[in-house]
């Protein structure tokens, strides 16, 4: 179980989920900075959570089997909250 270290008691994954709005597209740097503002996690912890929460990154799906992904990463590296109605189906 992830250890809560956020300023409001949230886990890093929860802080990540709360850092991007539906329909918003942000760069890695922007999303990382938003999560950084919510807690005192190590850079590596934030980076691993960002990878583990990506829907369209098949190796992450195998490595973090228990994680429920919610981010879509565009080919240019920008992030968006995943929506099955607009994003392509992930093919493994």
MARBA-720500 format. One record per atom (N, C-alpha, C, O, CB): z, y, x; residue in three letters; atom name. Coordinates in Angstrom, 3 decimals, padded with zeros to 6 digits. Atoms other than C-alpha are relative to their C-alpha. Glycine has a CB too. Example, Ala and Ser with C-alpha at 12.3 -4.5 7.8 and 13.67 -1.06 7.14 Angstrom:
<rs>
r w->000.000	v->-001.190	u->000.890	r->ALA	a->N
r w->007.800	v->-004.500	u->012.300	r->ALA	a->CA
r w->000.000	v->001.200	u->000.900	r->ALA	a->C
r w->000.665	v->001.181	u->001.936	r->ALA	a->O
r w->001.246	v->000.027	u->-000.992	r->ALA	a->CB
r w->-000.060	v->-001.190	u->-000.820	r->SER	a->N
r w->007.140	v->-001.060	u->013.670	r->SER	a->CA
r w->000.730	v->001.090	u->-000.770	r->SER	a->C
r w->000.899	v->002.198	u->-000.261	r->SER	a->O
r w->-001.415	v->000.462	u->000.414	r->SER	a->CB
</rs>
This chain:
<rs>
r w->000.000	v->-001.180	u->000.837	r->UNK	a->N
r w->000.000	v->000.000	u->000.000	r->UNK	a->CA
r w->000.000	v->001.240	u->000.879	r->UNK	a->C
r w->000.738	v->001.304	u->001.863	r->UNK	a->O
r w->001.209	v->000.000	u->-000.951	r->UNK	a->CB
r w->000.085	v->-001.222	u->-000.784	r->UNK	a->N
r w->-000.895	v->003.432	u->001.322	r->UNK	a->CA
r w->001.292	v->000.803	u->-000.107	r->UNK	a->C
r w->001.924	v->000.873	u->-001.161	r->UNK	a->O
r w->-001.190	v->000.845	u->-000.456	r->UNK	a->CB
r w->-001.222	v->-000.792	u->-000.041	r->UNK	a->N
r w->001.981	v->005.618	u->002.365	r->UNK	a->CA
r w->-000.307	v->001.429	u->-000.443	r->UNK	a->C
r w->-001.224	v->002.055	u->000.089	r->UNK	a->O
r w->000.622	v->-000.014	u->001.423	r->UNK	a->CB
r w->000.209	v->-001.357	u->000.487	r->UNK	a->N
r w->002.212	v->008.921	u->000.477	r->UNK	a->CA
r w->000.513	v->000.988	u->001.032	r->UNK	a->C
r w->001.675	v->000.933	u->001.434	r->UNK	a->O
r w->000.700	v->000.217	u->-001.360	r->UNK	a->CB
r w->-000.380	v->-001.039	u->-000.940	r->UNK	a->N
r w->002.243	v->011.841	u->002.871	r->UNK	a->CA
r w->-000.515	v->001.355	u->-000.452	r->UNK	a->C
r w->-000.359	v->002.353	u->000.251	r->UNK	a->O
r w->-000.521	v->-000.325	u->001.390	r->UNK	a->CB
r w->000.546	v->-001.258	u->000.476	r->UNK	a->N
r w->000.575	v->014.486	u->000.784	r->UNK	a->CA
r w->001.100	v->000.969	u->-000.355	r->UNK	a->C
r w->002.236	v->000.575	u->-000.620	r->UNK	a->O
r w->-000.897	v->-000.227	u->-001.192	r->UNK	a->CB
r w->-000.982	v->-001.038	u->000.303	r->UNK	a->N
r w->002.313	v->017.750	u->000.123	r->UNK	a->CA
r w->000.535	v->-000.112	u->-001.421	r->UNK	a->C
r w->001.596	v->000.429	u->-001.733	r->UNK	a->O
r w->-000.611	v->001.368	u->000.208	r->UNK	a->CB
r w->-000.442	v->000.207	u->001.382	r->UNK	a->N
r w->002.562	v->016.736	u->-003.534	r->UNK	a->CA
r w->000.250	v->-001.479	u->-000.280	r->UNK	a->C
r w->000.240	v->-001.906	u->-001.435	r->UNK	a->O
r w->-001.042	v->000.553	u->-000.985	r->UNK	a->CB
r w->-000.333	v->001.409	u->000.140	r->UNK	a->N
r w->003.372	v->013.057	u->-002.884	r->UNK	a->CA
r w->-001.173	v->-000.935	u->-000.176	r->UNK	a->C
r w->-000.973	v->-002.134	u->-000.373	r->UNK	a->O
r w->000.892	v->-000.166	u->-001.129	r->UNK	a->CB
r w->001.146	v->000.866	u->000.210	r->UNK	a->N
r w->-000.188	v->011.773	u->-003.204	r->UNK	a->CA
r w->-000.385	v->-000.746	u->001.273	r->UNK	a->C
r w->-000.048	v->-000.329	u->002.381	r->UNK	a->O
r w->-001.177	v->000.810	u->-000.504	r->UNK	a->CB
r w->000.541	v->000.739	u->-001.128	r->UNK	a->N
r w->-001.818	v->009.189	u->-000.980	r->UNK	a->CA
r w->-001.242	v->000.736	u->000.503	r->UNK	a->C
r w->-001.741	v->001.654	u->-000.148	r->UNK	a->O
r w->-000.336	v->-001.475	u->-000.398	r->UNK	a->CB
r w->001.212	v->-000.607	u->-000.546	r->UNK	a->N
r w->-004.754	v->010.118	u->001.225	r->UNK	a->CA
r w->-001.187	v->-000.241	u->-000.936	r->UNK	a->C
r w->-001.998	v->000.659	u->-001.152	r->UNK	a->O
r w->-000.301	v->-000.564	u->001.407	r->UNK	a->CB
r w->001.100	v->000.308	u->000.921	r->UNK	a->N
r w->-007.145	v->008.368	u->-001.182	r->UNK	a->CA
r w->000.056	v->000.880	u->-001.248	r->UNK	a->C
r w->-000.972	v->001.366	u->-001.720	r->UNK	a->O
r w->000.040	v->-001.480	u->-000.403	r->UNK	a->CB
r w->-000.156	v->-000.855	u->001.192	r->UNK	a->N
r w->-005.748	v->010.300	u->-004.143	r->UNK	a->CA
r w->-000.345	v->001.444	u->000.341	r->UNK	a->C
r w->-000.989	v->002.131	u->-000.452	r->UNK	a->O
r w->001.449	v->-000.085	u->-000.557	r->UNK	a->CB
r w->000.334	v->-001.361	u->-000.428	r->UNK	a->N
r w->-006.007	v->013.567	u->-002.208	r->UNK	a->CA
r w->-001.512	v->000.158	u->000.154	r->UNK	a->C
r w->-002.075	v->001.197	u->-000.189	r->UNK	a->O
r w->000.709	v->000.340	u->001.329	r->UNK	a->CB
r w->001.457	v->-000.027	u->-000.142	r->UNK	a->N
r w->-009.620	v->012.715	u->-001.397	r->UNK	a->CA
r w->-000.665	v->000.079	u->-001.365	r->UNK	a->C
r w->-001.572	v->000.885	u->-001.574	r->UNK	a->O
r w->-000.497	v->-001.241	u->000.762	r->UNK	a->CB
r w->000.565	v->-000.008	u->001.357	r->UNK	a->N
r w->-010.403	v->011.970	u->-005.042	r->UNK	a->CA
r w->000.191	v->001.373	u->-000.669	r->UNK	a->C
r w->-000.690	v->001.844	u->-001.389	r->UNK	a->O
r w->000.657	v->-001.109	u->-000.861	r->UNK	a->CB
r w->-000.293	v->-001.295	u->000.610	r->UNK	a->N
r w->-008.789	v->015.257	u->-006.083	r->UNK	a->CA
r w->-000.658	v->001.175	u->000.727	r->UNK	a->C
r w->-000.510	v->002.325	u->000.313	r->UNK	a->O
r w->001.489	v->000.211	u->-000.043	r->UNK	a->CB
r w->000.604	v->-001.068	u->-000.800	r->UNK	a->N
r w->-010.772	v->017.210	u->-003.479	r->UNK	a->CA
r w->-001.466	v->000.251	u->-000.318	r->UNK	a->C
r w->-002.087	v->001.138	u->000.268	r->UNK	a->O
r w->000.135	v->-000.325	u->001.450	r->UNK	a->CB
r w->001.408	v->-000.189	u->000.364	r->UNK	a->N
r w->-014.196	v->016.884	u->-005.076	r->UNK	a->CA
r w->-000.141	v->-000.043	u->-001.518	r->UNK	a->C
r w->000.364	v->-000.952	u->-002.176	r->UNK	a->O
r w->-000.899	v->-001.085	u->000.664	r->UNK	a->CB
r w->000.198	v->-000.091	u->001.443	r->UNK	a->N
r w->-015.212	v->017.907	u->-008.567	r->UNK	a->CA
r w->-001.258	v->-000.750	u->-000.415	r->UNK	a->C
r w->-002.194	v->-000.880	u->000.375	r->UNK	a->O
r w->-000.086	v->001.469	u->-000.442	r->UNK	a->CB
r w->001.170	v->000.688	u->000.541	r->UNK	a->N
r w->-017.667	v->015.982	u->-010.739	r->UNK	a->CA
r w->-001.198	v->000.948	u->000.051	r->UNK	a->C
r w->-001.110	v->002.079	u->-000.427	r->UNK	a->O
r w->000.263	v->-000.490	u->-001.462	r->UNK	a->CB
r w->001.218	v->-000.797	u->-000.083	r->UNK	a->N
r w->-021.186	v->017.284	u->-010.038	r->UNK	a->CA
r w->-000.087	v->000.883	u->001.239	r->UNK	a->C
r w->-001.128	v->001.488	u->001.494	r->UNK	a->O
r w->-000.112	v->000.852	u->-001.210	r->UNK	a->CB
r w->-000.036	v->-000.818	u->-001.211	r->UNK	a->N
r w->-020.178	v->019.064	u->-006.831	r->UNK	a->CA
r w->-000.521	v->-000.820	u->001.188	r->UNK	a->C
r w->-000.212	v->-002.006	u->001.307	r->UNK	a->O
r w->001.448	v->000.515	u->000.276	r->UNK	a->CB
r w->000.502	v->000.649	u->-001.207	r->UNK	a->N
r w->-021.979	v->018.218	u->-003.574	r->UNK	a->CA
r w->000.533	v->000.792	u->001.189	r->UNK	a->C
r w->000.321	v->002.001	u->001.288	r->UNK	a->O
r w->-001.581	v->-000.074	u->000.011	r->UNK	a->CB
r w->-000.619	v->-000.683	u->-001.135	r->UNK	a->N
r w->-020.129	v->018.995	u->-000.341	r->UNK	a->CA
r w->-000.321	v->-000.717	u->001.310	r->UNK	a->C
r w->-000.650	v->-001.903	u->001.325	r->UNK	a->O
r w->001.521	v->000.091	u->-000.195	r->UNK	a->CB
r w->000.219	v->000.580	u->-001.315	r->UNK	a->N
r w->-020.566	v->018.442	u->003.375	r->UNK	a->CA
r w->001.236	v->-000.780	u->000.430	r->UNK	a->C
r w->002.318	v->-000.636	u->-000.138	r->UNK	a->O
r w->-000.340	v->001.094	u->001.032	r->UNK	a->CB
r w->-001.119	v->000.740	u->-000.579	r->UNK	a->N
r w->-018.405	v->016.100	u->005.396	r->UNK	a->CA
r w->001.093	v->000.966	u->000.447	r->UNK	a->C
r w->002.272	v->000.754	u->000.163	r->UNK	a->O
r w->-000.474	v->-000.866	u->001.187	r->UNK	a->CB
r w->-000.966	v->-000.953	u->-000.539	r->UNK	a->N
r w->-016.743	v->019.084	u->007.086	r->UNK	a->CA
r w->000.815	v->000.648	u->-001.107	r->UNK	a->C
r w->002.028	v->000.805	u->-000.970	r->UNK	a->O
r w->-000.710	v->001.071	u->000.817	r->UNK	a->CB
r w->-000.695	v->-000.628	u->001.120	r->UNK	a->N
r w->-015.878	v->020.738	u->003.770	r->UNK	a->CA
r w->000.967	v->-000.967	u->-000.672	r->UNK	a->C
r w->002.110	v->-000.608	u->-000.956	r->UNK	a->O
r w->-001.004	v->000.521	u->-001.017	r->UNK	a->CB
r w->-000.857	v->000.980	u->000.652	r->UNK	a->N
r w->-014.506	v->017.572	u->002.191	r->UNK	a->CA
r w->001.186	v->-000.355	u->000.897	r->UNK	a->C
r w->002.314	v->-000.460	u->000.415	r->UNK	a->O
r w->-000.802	v->-001.264	u->-000.354	r->UNK	a->CB
r w->-001.070	v->000.303	u->-000.953	r->UNK	a->N
r w->-012.492	v->016.733	u->005.318	r->UNK	a->CA
r w->001.040	v->001.119	u->-000.004	r->UNK	a->C
r w->002.240	v->000.850	u->-000.040	r->UNK	a->O
r w->-000.576	v->-000.197	u->001.425	r->UNK	a->CB
r w->-000.914	v->-001.146	u->-000.014	r->UNK	a->N
r w->-010.991	v->020.241	u->005.364	r->UNK	a->CA
r w->000.830	v->000.069	u->-001.278	r->UNK	a->C
r w->002.012	v->000.410	u->-001.234	r->UNK	a->O
r w->-000.784	v->001.300	u->000.181	r->UNK	a->CB
r w->-000.733	v->-000.020	u->001.270	r->UNK	a->N
r w->-010.033	v->020.012	u->001.696	r->UNK	a->CA
r w->001.132	v->-001.025	u->-000.006	r->UNK	a->C
r w->002.239	v->-000.743	u->-000.465	r->UNK	a->O
r w->-000.954	v->-000.269	u->-001.170	r->UNK	a->CB
r w->-001.029	v->001.041	u->-000.058	r->UNK	a->N
r w->-008.169	v->016.750	u->002.264	r->UNK	a->CA
r w->001.081	v->000.405	u->001.001	r->UNK	a->C
r w->002.270	v->000.220	u->000.743	r->UNK	a->O
r w->-000.623	v->-001.375	u->000.391	r->UNK	a->CB
r w->-000.940	v->-000.444	u->-001.031	r->UNK	a->N
r w->-006.552	v->018.141	u->005.415	r->UNK	a->CA
r w->001.017	v->000.998	u->-000.577	r->UNK	a->C
r w->002.187	v->000.980	u->-000.195	r->UNK	a->O
r w->-000.765	v->000.639	u->001.181	r->UNK	a->CB
r w->-000.883	v->-000.999	u->000.617	r->UNK	a->N
r w->-005.091	v->020.989	u->003.321	r->UNK	a->CA
r w->001.037	v->-000.628	u->-000.919	r->UNK	a->C
r w->002.027	v->000.018	u->-001.261	r->UNK	a->O
r w->-000.819	v->001.006	u->-000.781	r->UNK	a->CB
r w->-000.884	v->000.654	u->000.968	r->UNK	a->N
r w->-003.380	v->018.461	u->001.031	r->UNK	a->CA
r w->001.089	v->-000.867	u->000.625	r->UNK	a->C
r w->001.978	v->-001.348	u->-000.077	r->UNK	a->O
r w->-000.813	v->-000.838	u->-000.920	r->UNK	a->CB
r w->-001.000	v->000.849	u->-000.627	r->UNK	a->N
r w->-001.356	v->016.542	u->003.614	r->UNK	a->CA
r w->-000.110	v->-000.021	u->001.505	r->UNK	a->C
r w->-000.964	v->000.642	u->002.094	r->UNK	a->O
r w->-000.108	v->-001.388	u->-000.523	r->UNK	a->CB
r w->-000.074	v->000.054	u->-001.462	r->UNK	a->N
r w->-000.516	v->015.696	u->007.192	r->UNK	a->CA
r w->-000.519	v->-001.320	u->000.555	r->UNK	a->C
r w->000.072	v->-001.871	u->001.484	r->UNK	a->O
r w->001.429	v->000.217	u->000.457	r->UNK	a->CB
r w->000.576	v->001.243	u->-000.470	r->UNK	a->N
r w->-002.691	v->012.624	u->007.673	r->UNK	a->CA
r w->-000.700	v->000.216	u->001.332	r->UNK	a->C
r w->-001.157	v->001.318	u->001.635	r->UNK	a->O
r w->-000.973	v->-000.568	u->-001.031	r->UNK	a->CB
r w->000.769	v->-000.056	u->-001.249	r->UNK	a->N
r w->-004.238	v->011.832	u->011.044	r->UNK	a->CA
r w->-001.479	v->000.090	u->-000.344	r->UNK	a->C
r w->-001.909	v->-000.346	u->-001.412	r->UNK	a->O
r w->000.287	v->-001.248	u->000.904	r->UNK	a->CB
r w->001.446	v->-000.112	u->000.213	r->UNK	a->N
r w->-007.934	v->012.603	u->011.404	r->UNK	a->CA
r w->-000.616	v->-001.364	u->-000.270	r->UNK	a->C
r w->-001.463	v->-001.500	u->-001.154	r->UNK	a->O
r w->-000.675	v->000.651	u->001.214	r->UNK	a->CB
r w->000.534	v->001.347	u->000.185	r->UNK	a->N
r w->-008.665	v->008.879	u->011.703	r->UNK	a->CA
r w->000.295	v->-000.564	u->-001.376	r->UNK	a->C
r w->-000.527	v->-001.277	u->-001.951	r->UNK	a->O
r w->000.556	v->-000.920	u->001.045	r->UNK	a->CB
r w->-000.365	v->000.465	u->001.343	r->UNK	a->N
r w->-006.829	v->008.170	u->008.456	r->UNK	a->CA
r w->-000.924	v->000.617	u->-001.041	r->UNK	a->C
r w->-001.411	v->-000.077	u->-001.934	r->UNK	a->O
r w->001.471	v->000.347	u->-000.320	r->UNK	a->CB
r w->000.895	v->-000.676	u->000.948	r->UNK	a->N
r w->-008.888	v->010.754	u->006.579	r->UNK	a->CA
r w->-001.410	v->-000.569	u->000.125	r->UNK	a->C
r w->-002.052	v->-000.856	u->-000.885	r->UNK	a->O
r w->-000.012	v->001.536	u->000.247	r->UNK	a->CB
r w->001.351	v->000.539	u->-000.204	r->UNK	a->N
r w->-012.132	v->009.482	u->008.130	r->UNK	a->CA
r w->-000.144	v->-001.404	u->-000.576	r->UNK	a->C
r w->-001.146	v->-001.705	u->-001.225	r->UNK	a->O
r w->-000.342	v->-000.019	u->001.487	r->UNK	a->CB
r w->000.083	v->001.362	u->000.550	r->UNK	a->N
r w->-011.378	v->005.861	u->007.231	r->UNK	a->CA
r w->000.030	v->000.008	u->-001.514	r->UNK	a->C
r w->-000.675	v->-000.776	u->-002.151	r->UNK	a->O
r w->001.142	v->-000.860	u->000.529	r->UNK	a->CB
r w->-000.013	v->-000.083	u->001.464	r->UNK	a->N
r w->-010.532	v->006.822	u->003.667	r->UNK	a->CA
r w->-001.338	v->000.515	u->-000.520	r->UNK	a->C
r w->-001.821	v->000.051	u->-001.552	r->UNK	a->O
r w->001.144	v->000.913	u->-000.481	r->UNK	a->CB
r w->001.303	v->-000.500	u->000.432	r->UNK	a->N
r w->-013.767	v->008.784	u->003.414	r->UNK	a->CA
r w->-001.036	v->-001.120	u->000.033	r->UNK	a->C
r w->-001.851	v->-001.228	u->-000.884	r->UNK	a->O
r w->-000.453	v->001.176	u->000.889	r->UNK	a->CB
r w->000.943	v->001.124	u->-000.075	r->UNK	a->N
r w->-015.730	v->005.712	u->004.555	r->UNK	a->CA
r w->000.303	v->-001.040	u->-001.071	r->UNK	a->C
r w->-000.609	v->-001.547	u->-001.724	r->UNK	a->O
r w->000.046	v->-000.652	u->001.392	r->UNK	a->CB
r w->-000.374	v->001.078	u->000.924	r->UNK	a->N
r w->-013.783	v->003.278	u->002.380	r->UNK	a->CA
r w->-000.274	v->000.332	u->-001.455	r->UNK	a->C
r w->-000.337	v->-000.568	u->-002.293	r->UNK	a->O
r w->001.452	v->-000.327	u->000.162	r->UNK	a->CB
r w->000.197	v->-000.425	u->001.394	r->UNK	a->N
r w->-014.417	v->005.302	u->-000.779	r->UNK	a->CA
r w->-001.465	v->000.232	u->-000.357	r->UNK	a->C
r w->-001.765	v->000.689	u->-001.459	r->UNK	a->O
r w->000.780	v->001.264	u->-000.262	r->UNK	a->CB
r w->001.429	v->-000.207	u->000.249	r->UNK	a->N
r w->-018.225	v->005.431	u->-000.465	r->UNK	a->CA
r w->-000.603	v->-001.225	u->-000.686	r->UNK	a->C
r w->-000.520	v->-002.343	u->-000.176	r->UNK	a->O
r w->-000.746	v->000.296	u->001.322	r->UNK	a->CB
r w->000.619	v->001.062	u->000.793	r->UNK	a->N
r w->-020.040	v->003.370	u->-003.080	r->UNK	a->CA
r w->-001.206	v->-000.595	u->000.710	r->UNK	a->C
r w->-001.369	v->-001.815	u->000.743	r->UNK	a->O
r w->-000.415	v->000.533	u->-001.366	r->UNK	a->CB
r w->001.265	v->000.453	u->-000.575	r->UNK	a->N
r w->-023.348	v->003.166	u->-001.232	r->UNK	a->CA
r w->000.067	v->-000.202	u->001.516	r->UNK	a->C
r w->-000.850	v->000.181	u->002.242	r->UNK	a->O
r w->-001.088	v->000.991	u->-000.326	r->UNK	a->CB
r w->-000.165	v->000.371	u->-001.405	r->UNK	a->N
r w->-022.036	v->001.996	u->002.149	r->UNK	a->CA
r w->000.452	v->-001.465	u->000.027	r->UNK	a->C
r w->001.644	v->-001.745	u->000.152	r->UNK	a->O
r w->001.042	v->000.948	u->000.740	r->UNK	a->CB
r w->-000.354	v->001.410	u->000.134	r->UNK	a->N
r w->-022.195	v->-001.824	u->001.923	r->UNK	a->CA
r w->000.999	v->-000.532	u->001.023	r->UNK	a->C
r w->001.888	v->-001.289	u->000.633	r->UNK	a->O
r w->-001.220	v->-000.802	u->000.081	r->UNK	a->CB
r w->-001.013	v->000.530	u->-000.925	r->UNK	a->N
r w->-020.274	v->-002.537	u->005.169	r->UNK	a->CA
r w->001.424	v->000.404	u->-000.389	r->UNK	a->C
r w->002.370	v->-000.355	u->-000.179	r->UNK	a->O
r w->-000.291	v->000.477	u->001.414	r->UNK	a->CB
r w->-001.329	v->-000.444	u->000.445	r->UNK	a->N
r w->-017.379	v->-000.508	u->003.776	r->UNK	a->CA
r w->000.487	v->-000.851	u->-001.162	r->UNK	a->C
r w->001.680	v->-001.134	u->-001.265	r->UNK	a->O
r w->-000.029	v->001.485	u->-000.409	r->UNK	a->CB
r w->-000.371	v->000.826	u->001.141	r->UNK	a->N
r w->-017.429	v->-002.594	u->000.598	r->UNK	a->CA
r w->000.548	v->-001.349	u->000.475	r->UNK	a->C
r w->001.450	v->-001.904	u->-000.151	r->UNK	a->O
r w->-001.211	v->-000.207	u->-000.932	r->UNK	a->CB
r w->-000.481	v->001.269	u->-000.545	r->UNK	a->N
r w->-016.939	v->-005.740	u->002.720	r->UNK	a->CA
r w->001.296	v->000.172	u->000.772	r->UNK	a->C
r w->002.175	v->-000.688	u->000.715	r->UNK	a->O
r w->-001.052	v->-000.620	u->000.898	r->UNK	a->CB
r w->-001.182	v->-000.228	u->-000.821	r->UNK	a->N
r w->-014.337	v->-004.236	u->005.032	r->UNK	a->CA
r w->001.225	v->000.374	u->-000.839	r->UNK	a->C
r w->002.321	v->-000.135	u->-000.600	r->UNK	a->O
r w->-000.280	v->001.092	u->001.014	r->UNK	a->CB
r w->-001.100	v->-000.446	u->000.859	r->UNK	a->N
r w->-012.197	v->-002.531	u->002.356	r->UNK	a->CA
r w->-000.218	v->-000.569	u->-001.401	r->UNK	a->C
r w->-000.565	v->000.170	u->-002.322	r->UNK	a->O
r w->000.095	v->001.568	u->-000.037	r->UNK	a->CB
r w->000.296	v->000.696	u->001.261	r->UNK	a->N
r w->-012.513	v->-005.078	u->-000.468	r->UNK	a->CA
r w->000.848	v->000.473	u->-001.176	r->UNK	a->C
r w->000.389	v->000.423	u->-002.316	r->UNK	a->O
r w->000.198	v->-001.478	u->000.182	r->UNK	a->CB
r w->-000.897	v->-000.395	u->001.096	r->UNK	a->N
r w->-009.563	v->-003.759	u->-002.495	r->UNK	a->CA
r w->-000.201	v->001.449	u->-000.447	r->UNK	a->C
r w->000.283	v->001.844	u->-001.507	r->UNK	a->O
r w->001.442	v->-000.198	u->000.423	r->UNK	a->CB
r w->000.207	v->-001.416	u->000.314	r->UNK	a->N
r w->-010.667	v->-000.122	u->-002.470	r->UNK	a->CA
r w->-000.982	v->000.141	u->-001.151	r->UNK	a->C
r w->-001.991	v->-000.563	u->-001.202	r->UNK	a->O
r w->-000.509	v->000.770	u->001.237	r->UNK	a->CB
r w->000.917	v->-000.299	u->001.100	r->UNK	a->N
r w->-012.277	v->001.212	u->-005.630	r->UNK	a->CA
r w->-000.750	v->001.279	u->000.387	r->UNK	a->C
r w->-000.198	v->002.375	u->000.293	r->UNK	a->O
r w->000.772	v->000.164	u->-001.387	r->UNK	a->CB
r w->000.747	v->-001.159	u->-000.493	r->UNK	a->N
r w->-015.028	v->003.509	u->-004.316	r->UNK	a->CA
r w->-000.360	v->000.969	u->-001.110	r->UNK	a->C
r w->-000.552	v->000.583	u->-002.263	r->UNK	a->O
r w->-001.257	v->-000.453	u->000.702	r->UNK	a->CB
r w->000.316	v->-001.046	u->000.973	r->UNK	a->N
r w->-015.792	v->006.797	u->-006.021	r->UNK	a->CA
r w->-000.866	v->001.110	u->000.585	r->UNK	a->C
r w->-001.141	v->002.102	u->-000.090	r->UNK	a->O
r w->001.275	v->000.593	u->-000.546	r->UNK	a->CB
r w->000.847	v->-001.004	u->-000.629	r->UNK	a->N
r w->-017.935	v->008.751	u->-003.557	r->UNK	a->CA
r w->-001.409	v->-000.541	u->000.213	r->UNK	a->C
r w->-001.597	v->-001.726	u->000.490	r->UNK	a->O
r w->000.602	v->000.450	u->001.334	r->UNK	a->CB
r w->001.380	v->000.324	u->-000.310	r->UNK	a->N
r w->-021.703	v->008.763	u->-003.167	r->UNK	a->CA
r w->-000.381	v->000.858	u->001.190	r->UNK	a->C
r w->-000.156	v->002.068	u->001.181	r->UNK	a->O
r w->-000.958	v->000.239	u->-001.229	r->UNK	a->CB
r w->000.434	v->-000.777	u->-001.157	r->UNK	a->N
r w->-023.098	v->009.780	u->000.214	r->UNK	a->CA
r w->-001.524	v->000.110	u->-000.027	r->UNK	a->C
r w->-002.235	v->-000.892	u->-000.110	r->UNK	a->O
r w->000.491	v->-000.653	u->001.333	r->UNK	a->CB
r w->001.439	v->-000.258	u->-000.001	r->UNK	a->N
r w->-026.539	v->011.379	u->000.261	r->UNK	a->CA
r w->-000.575	v->-000.295	u->001.384	r->UNK	a->C
r w->000.172	v->-000.394	u->002.358	r->UNK	a->O
r w->-000.299	v->001.466	u->-000.415	r->UNK	a->CB
r w->000.650	v->000.322	u->-001.275	r->UNK	a->N
r w->-029.072	v->010.624	u->003.009	r->UNK	a->CA
r w->000.205	v->001.089	u->001.049	r->UNK	a->C
r w->000.080	v->000.831	u->002.246	r->UNK	a->O
r w->-001.486	v->-000.221	u->-000.218	r->UNK	a->CB
r w->-000.255	v->-001.083	u->-000.959	r->UNK	a->N
r w->-028.296	v->014.010	u->004.571	r->UNK	a->CA
r w->001.479	v->000.088	u->000.385	r->UNK	a->C
r w->001.874	v->000.991	u->001.123	r->UNK	a->O
r w->-000.461	v->001.337	u->-000.585	r->UNK	a->CB
r w->-001.410	v->000.048	u->-000.373	r->UNK	a->N
r w->-024.592	v->013.119	u->004.835	r->UNK	a->CA
r w->000.941	v->000.757	u->-000.913	r->UNK	a->C
r w->002.151	v->000.750	u->-000.690	r->UNK	a->O
r w->000.153	v->000.518	u->001.355	r->UNK	a->CB
r w->-000.873	v->-000.705	u->000.940	r->UNK	a->N
r w->-023.305	v->015.235	u->001.959	r->UNK	a->CA
r w->000.593	v->-000.980	u->-000.996	r->UNK	a->C
r w->000.012	v->-002.028	u->-001.279	r->UNK	a->O
r w->-000.770	v->001.112	u->-000.738	r->UNK	a->CB
r w->-000.750	v->000.865	u->000.924	r->UNK	a->N
r w->-020.796	v->013.744	u->-000.490	r->UNK	a->CA
r w->-000.025	v->000.556	u->-001.416	r->UNK	a->C
r w->-000.103	v->001.765	u->-001.637	r->UNK	a->O
r w->001.452	v->-000.161	u->000.472	r->UNK	a->CB
r w->-000.064	v->-000.355	u->001.415	r->UNK	a->N
r w->-020.687	v->013.725	u->-004.275	r->UNK	a->CA
r w->000.823	v->-001.071	u->-000.707	r->UNK	a->C
r w->000.832	v->-002.227	u->-000.284	r->UNK	a->O
r w->-001.439	v->000.128	u->-000.632	r->UNK	a->CB
r w->-000.719	v->000.986	u->000.805	r->UNK	a->N
r w->-018.460	v->012.042	u->-006.849	r->UNK	a->CA
r w->-001.046	v->-000.913	u->-000.645	r->UNK	a->C
r w->-001.994	v->-000.434	u->-001.267	r->UNK	a->O
r w->000.916	v->000.693	u->-001.093	r->UNK	a->CB
r w->000.974	v->000.967	u->000.508	r->UNK	a->N
r w->-020.307	v->008.867	u->-007.853	r->UNK	a->CA
r w->-000.058	v->000.005	u->-001.516	r->UNK	a->C
r w->000.966	v->000.024	u->-002.199	r->UNK	a->O
r w->000.334	v->-001.396	u->000.496	r->UNK	a->CB
r w->000.241	v->000.135	u->001.440	r->UNK	a->N
r w->-021.840	v->008.721	u->-011.322	r->UNK	a->CA
r w->-001.130	v->-000.997	u->-000.189	r->UNK	a->C
r w->-002.264	v->-000.741	u->000.216	r->UNK	a->O
r w->-000.349	v->001.384	u->-000.664	r->UNK	a->CB
r w->000.995	v->001.057	u->000.201	r->UNK	a->N
r w->-023.661	v->005.540	u->-012.321	r->UNK	a->CA
r w->-001.200	v->000.494	u->-000.804	r->UNK	a->C
r w->-002.304	v->-000.029	u->-000.650	r->UNK	a->O
r w->000.636	v->-001.193	u->-000.704	r->UNK	a->CB
r w->001.080	v->-000.496	u->000.852	r->UNK	a->N
r w->-025.739	v->007.523	u->-014.826	r->UNK	a->CA
r w->-001.059	v->000.793	u->000.772	r->UNK	a->C
r w->-002.185	v->000.932	u->000.297	r->UNK	a->O
r w->000.577	v->000.864	u->-001.095	r->UNK	a->CB
r w->000.991	v->-000.790	u->-000.752	r->UNK	a->N
r w->-027.448	v->009.626	u->-012.125	r->UNK	a->CA
r w->-000.310	v->-000.549	u->001.388	r->UNK	a->C
r w->-001.366	v->-000.250	u->001.944	r->UNK	a->O
r w->000.485	v->001.410	u->000.137	r->UNK	a->CB
r w->000.219	v->000.519	u->-001.344	r->UNK	a->N
r w->-027.085	v->007.770	u->-008.834	r->UNK	a->CA
r w->-000.670	v->-001.364	u->-000.063	r->UNK	a->C
r w->-000.462	v->-002.120	u->-001.012	r->UNK	a->O
r w->001.326	v->-000.090	u->000.769	r->UNK	a->CB
r w->000.676	v->001.297	u->000.012	r->UNK	a->N
r w->-029.241	v->004.792	u->-007.890	r->UNK	a->CA
r w->000.989	v->-001.145	u->000.136	r->UNK	a->C
r w->002.075	v->-000.989	u->000.694	r->UNK	a->O
r w->-001.029	v->-000.070	u->001.118	r->UNK	a->CB
r w->-000.811	v->001.198	u->-000.137	r->UNK	a->N
r w->-027.837	v->001.303	u->-008.136	r->UNK	a->CA
r w->000.066	v->-000.391	u->001.464	r->UNK	a->C
r w->-000.941	v->-000.343	u->002.171	r->UNK	a->O
r w->-000.566	v->-001.156	u->-000.854	r->UNK	a->CB
r w->-000.162	v->000.392	u->-001.394	r->UNK	a->N
r w->-026.448	v->000.139	u->-004.830	r->UNK	a->CA
r w->-000.489	v->-001.424	u->000.192	r->UNK	a->C
r w->-000.031	v->-002.344	u->-000.487	r->UNK	a->O
r w->001.469	v->000.133	u->000.442	r->UNK	a->CB
r w->000.561	v->001.315	u->-000.308	r->UNK	a->N
r w->-028.425	v->-002.778	u->-003.406	r->UNK	a->CA
r w->000.576	v->-000.424	u->001.343	r->UNK	a->C
r w->000.487	v->000.304	u->002.332	r->UNK	a->O
r w->-001.582	v->000.025	u->000.029	r->UNK	a->CB
r w->-000.612	v->000.486	u->-001.249	r->UNK	a->N
r w->-026.652	v->-004.867	u->-000.797	r->UNK	a->CA
r w->-000.918	v->-000.920	u->000.750	r->UNK	a->C
r w->-000.558	v->-001.415	u->001.818	r->UNK	a->O
r w->001.301	v->-000.715	u->-000.285	r->UNK	a->CB
</rs>
